[in-house]
Every structure is written in C-alpha cells, then in structure tokens.
Amino acid sequence: MAFAKRSFAIAAGFGLASVLSVIVLGDASGYTIGEVQRTKLALIEAEWETQPAPAAFTLFGFPDQDTQTTKYAVRIPYALGIIATRSVDTPIEGIKEIQAEMVGKMQQGIKAYALLEKIREGNATQTIKDQFNDLKYYLGYGLLLKRYVADPKTATHEQIVYAAEHALPRVAPLFWSFRIMVGCGFIMLYIFCAAMYYNTKRVVQDKRWFLKLCLWSLPLPWIAAECGWIVAEYGRQPWVIAEVLPTFLGVSSVSTKTVLTSLIGLVVLYSALLVVELYLMFKYARLGPEGQS
C-alpha cells in the first residue's frame, strides 16, 4: 500500500504539470493559428460569417454544411477573440469570406500559371518575369484548378467558384475533433487536480470511484492526440505546403504495392511490440513491488 501511495503521488504531480503545460502550449497554438492559418481557425470554429470583434467562442453546436449554419450553437462571448487574436478589437474572418477571397486568388493564380508557362518555354522577356514575380504568391491557387481542369487557363468562372467551394475541408470533422481533443484535456486536468487534492488529504485509497475513473481515463491522451492530428492534417487541406503546393500534386510516385507492403510490415511489427508490452506489463504488475528484487 505504501509503495502504491508513493507511486500515485509522483504520478499525480507529474501528470498535473504535464497537462497544464499542454494546455498552455495549446493556447499558444490557438494564437498561432489565428495569425497564420485563418482558414483552419474558421473551420474549427464553424464560423460561416465574419464575426465582429470581439468574437465569441462556439462551445457546442451542430455545423450544417448544406445551409452553412451552426444549429443550437452555445457561445462564450469574447473568448475566441482573446484566444485567437489576444485582443477584443480584431474580427475573425468567416468561411464564406475566405471562399470569396479564394475565387479572386485563383483568378490571379491563372495569370501566374500562364506567365510561368511562358518562362518555362524559354522565350520570356524581363517584363514577363517581373509580372510573374508580382503574381507568384497566387500560383498555388492556380494549381488548385488542375484538379478540375487539365489546363487552369481554360477554367470558367463557374469552375473557379466550384473549386473554391470544394477546396476547403468539411467543417464537422474539424469542429468535433477539436472539441473532443479539448474535452479530453480538461477531463485530464480535473482528474489530476482531484488526484493531487485527495493525495494531499491522504484519502485517495478510500475513493474507489475516483480510482476507477483514473483507470477508465487511460485512453484519453491517445484520443486527444489522434483528434489533434486530425485537426492538424485534415485542417491543412488542400495544401501540402500552405498556399504553394496542393495535396493532390504532392502525391508520391511510389507504387500502391510498395505502400501496402510497408503498411502491412509496420502493422505486424507494432502489433508484435504491443503483445510483448502487454505481456510484460501484466507479468510484472502481478508480481508486485516485492517480486521485483
């Protein structure tokens, strides 16, 4: 019992320090997203329209992609503006406005693509090169159109609008992944705070419900991590390199067979390691601290 109590005390202290560090880093990441990934921020928050400052944080709701609304939204005033912009006077741009901007950027991207083709042909004048340098920022948006037309220069206005509407990820997966991630984080914060409190009061061994809660909460870090990866990687679409290289143009030339073989090998290897790890964990847990000598 004494060994278990000491182990619990150490775990509670390190766990609380860790979860507080992750929350602080997460807040800093939220500010970074607000600065450099406006599209991801709008999608995570299901902000269909540009919010006047200070923007509210949507705690809960049901994003509807078809109507571009969030039903039954529960909002916390000022919170999003403070988290994402560290201010109360900076608006948060909405998805509709971002899509409208993308239409204009794609039109400029078509011009950049046409100029690049002339340069690649080797007969471009200095004027053409200067024009390309002025428009090269938009080239990635022109390349986005290659998913829908073979030659971006031939894209119609309707195709450009369609591409802008369908280039962004769907809102619901990002909206819910982010909230599940944050929810797991705050549940873990509660658990470690309670663990520290009960340990300080020396009554943790009497709180069977809490000890069971600790056991059942073991998957929370993995759930939070996976949801975080969904937010990071799905939320960056449609770019491999933001506003430069579209995802579909960054696909590897490696064959499907090679990828499948590698995937199967990794699954087999890590499954074997999981079996070994579980075996050792159960074996030495059953032996207890007295059996380790």
N, C-alpha and C positions, 0 to 999 in steps of 0.2 A: 504493500500500500504506500509506504514512504517513497519508494522508487517511482511509482506511478504519479504521485503528487508532485514530485520534483520535475518529472518529465512534462507534466501538464503545465506547470508554472512557466517553464522555459518556452514551451510551445506557444502559450498564451502571449507572452511578452514579445517574442519574435513575430508571431502572427499579427499582432496589433500594429507593430512597427511597419511590417510589410504592407498590410492593407492600407494604412494611412499614406505610405509612400506612393502606392499605386494610385490612390485617389488624387493626390497632389499632382502626380505626373499626368493623370488623365485630364485634370483641369487644364494643365499647360497644353496638352494636345488639343483640347477643345478650342483654346485660343489660337493655336497654330492653324487649325482647320478654318477658323473664321477669317484668318488672314490670307491663306494661300489656296484653300480648297472650298471656295464658296458654294460650288455645285454640290459637293458631298454634304456640306452643312445643311443646305436647303432640303436635300433628300432625306437626311437623317431626321430632320425636324418636321418633315411633311409640310414645308412652308410653300404653299402654292402661289401665294401673292406676297409681294414685298411688304414686310412689316414695318410700320413706322416705329421710330425709336421712342422708348426702349422696348425691344422685342420681348415677347413672352415666350416661356418655355412650355412646350406641349408635353405634359406629364403622361397623358393617356389619350387614346383616341383610335379611330379606325380609318386609316387612309383609304380613300376610294380613287383609284387611278382613272376610272372612266369619267367621273364627274369632277375630278381634280379638287376634291374637298376632303376634309378630315371630320368624320362624323363623331359626335359625342366627345368632342375634344375637351379635355380638362387642362387649363393653362395656369402657369405660375407667372404672374406679372413681373417684368423687368429681368427675370432670371437668365433668359437666353442672351440678351444684350450684354449683360455683365460677364457671362461665361465666355461668349464668343468674341466680344469686342472690347471687354474691360471698360465699357462706357455705357452711358444712358442716352446718348445722342447719335448713335450710329445705327442706321436701319439694316435689317437682314434681308438680302435680296431673295426674291421668290423664284420658284421653278419656272413659272410662265415667263418671267422677265429674262431668266437665263436662257431659255429656249429661243426667245425672240432675239437675244444677242447672238446666239449660235447661228441663226439664219444669216445675219449680217457678216459674221466672221467666215462662214462658208462661202459667201459671195466673194469676199476678199481673198479667201483661200483658193478659189478657182483662178483668180488673176495670178496669184503667186505660182500656182501649178503650171499655168500656161507660160509664164516667164521662165520657170525652171526648165521646162522642155526646150525652150529656145536656147538657154545656156548650155544644156547638155548636147544639143546639136552642134555646138562649137562655133556658131556664127553670130553670137550675141554681141551687141555694142555695149559700150560703157553705160549708156543710158538705160539699157535693159537691165544690166547688172545693178545699177543704182535703184531702179524701180523694184527689182526683186528684193534687195536689201530692206527696202521700206515695207515690203509686204510679207517677208519670210516668216514673221511671227504667226501668220494665218495659214501657213502651208499645211499644217496638221489638220486643220478644219477642212481644207480642200481634199486631203487624202481620205477623210472620213467618207466622202461621197463615193469612193471606189467600191464600197460595199454594196452600193445600189446601182451604180452605172460604171461601165468599163472605162469611160473617159470623163472625168469630172467636168471638163469644159462643155460637155453636151447636156449637163444636168439642167432640168427645167426648174422653175420656181417651186412647183408642187413637189418635185423630188427633194429639193433642198429643205422645204418645210417638213416633209415626211422624215428625212434623215435627222433633222434637229429634234423632232419629237421622239424618235426611237433610238437615238444615240445614248440617252441617259438611262441608267438602271431604273428598274421599277422601285417604287417608294417603299412598299410594305416590307420587303425583306430587310432593308436597311433600318427602317423605323423600328421594327420589332427586335432585330438583332442588337441594336444599340441599347434598347431598354432592358432586354434580358441581361446583357453584359453589366449594365449599371446596377440593375436589381440584384444580381449575384454579388456584386461588390459591396453593396450596402447591407445585405444579409450577412456577409462575412464580417463586416465591420461590427454589426450588432453581436455576433457570436463571440468575437474576440474581446469586445468590451465587457460582455457578460462574463466571459471566462476570467478576465482579469479581476472583475468585481467579486465573483464567487470564490476565486482563489485567495484573494486578499482577506475575505471573510472566513476562509477555511471551512467552507460548507459545500464545496463543489462535489464532494463524494456523496452528498445527500440529494443532489439534484439529478435524479435519474432521467427525468425528461430532457434536461439540458445535455446530459452525456449522450443520450440517443440522438438528439438534434445534431450534436457535433459529428456523430458517426454518419448520419444521413446527409450531412452537408459536404462530405468529402468530394463529390463530383463538381461542386460549384466552381472551383478555379478552372477546371477543364472546360466547363460550359462557357464561362466568361471568356476564356482565351479563344475558343472556337468562334464565338459570336464576334469577338474583336477582330479576328481575321476576316470574317465575312464583311464587317464594316470597312476594313482597310482595303481588301482586294476587290470585292464586288463594288464598293463605293468609288473606286478609282476609275471604273469603266466610263467611257470606252477607250481609255488610254493605257498603254504600256508606259510611255513617257508622257506626262501630262502636257496636253496641247501640242505635242510634237509627233508621236508615233501611235496610231490607233492599234488596238489589241489584235484585230484580225490581220493586220500587216506584220505583226511581230511574232506570228506563229512559227515555231521551229520547223525546219525541213526534215527532222528526224522521222523515220517511218513509224507507222502505227504499231507494227510488230515490235520494234525496239522499245517504244514507250511501254507497251503492255508487258513485255518481258521484264523490264526494270521495275514496273509497278508490282508485278507478282513476286519478284525477288524481295523487294522491300517489305511487302505484306508478310511473306513467310518468315523473313529474318526477325522482324519486330514482334510477330506473334510468338515465335520461339523465345525471344527475350522476355516477353510478358509472362509466359508459362514459367520460366525459370525464376523470375522475380516473385511471382505469386507463391511458388513453392517455397522459396527461401523465407519470404515474409511469414507465411503460416507456420513453417517449421520452427523458426526462432521465436515467434510470438508464443507458441505453445510451450517452449522450453522455459520462457520467463527469464527475468534477470539473473536468478540463481543458477540457471543452466548455462550461462554464457561463459563461466570461468573454466 
